[in-house]
Amino acid sequence: MLKIKSAIPNMLIVLALTCLAADKPKLVKTKVNDQITVSIPQGWRPMDAMDFTQRYPSVRAPLAAYTNEDRIVDFSVNISATRWPDTNHELAKEFFKASLMNTFDRVDMIQEGVQEINKKKFIYFEFESKISGNRQQEGFQDPIMRYTYIQYLLEPGRTLVFSFNCPRRVKDQWQETARTMMKAIKVK
């Protein structure tokens, strides 16, 4: 009887760890093009042009954009219009940060910096943002609150942008997956 009572806490710990591991989506390597490979959660689908333009109006079409089943969590790969003549990561980081701060009404930075992933240096920002609603416009009355993890890769002649976005209310569910996805990016 004593053996069973002492084993119960260990079984509960194993059960809790199993449940936590089951919540993490399995990542699948996905080839964007001959030079870029990313890992996205199994079951995600490519966004069509309509999806992307409705949610992320931009002059440039992305190289790739993916969304989950519910179409609320997204990951995209794009080429920025901003090109850097050199790879001064600190200067570029400040430029990109200023741009992010001006894009949203409020930005709460979680972390930022320059990190090496698969022998490439990426500028990264992880943050929560808020765009205030417009009380005078129908459909735009509530603030939009998001969680974003974005990385920039400076290369000669182009800047690649990798962006993960989801509503702030599901951030805790997706934050670890976003970080894992960003660390799995491979660019030749």
Secondary structure, 3 states (H helix, E strand, C coil): CHHHHHHHHHHHHHHHHHHHHHHCCCEEEEECCCCEEEEEECCCEECCHHHHHHHCCCCCCCCEEEECCCCCCEEEEEEECCCCCCCCHHHHHHHHHHHHHHHCCEEEEEEEEEEEECCEEEEEEEEEEEECCCCCCCCCCCCEEEEEEEEEEEECCEEEEEEEEEEHHHHHHHHHHHHHHHHCCEEC
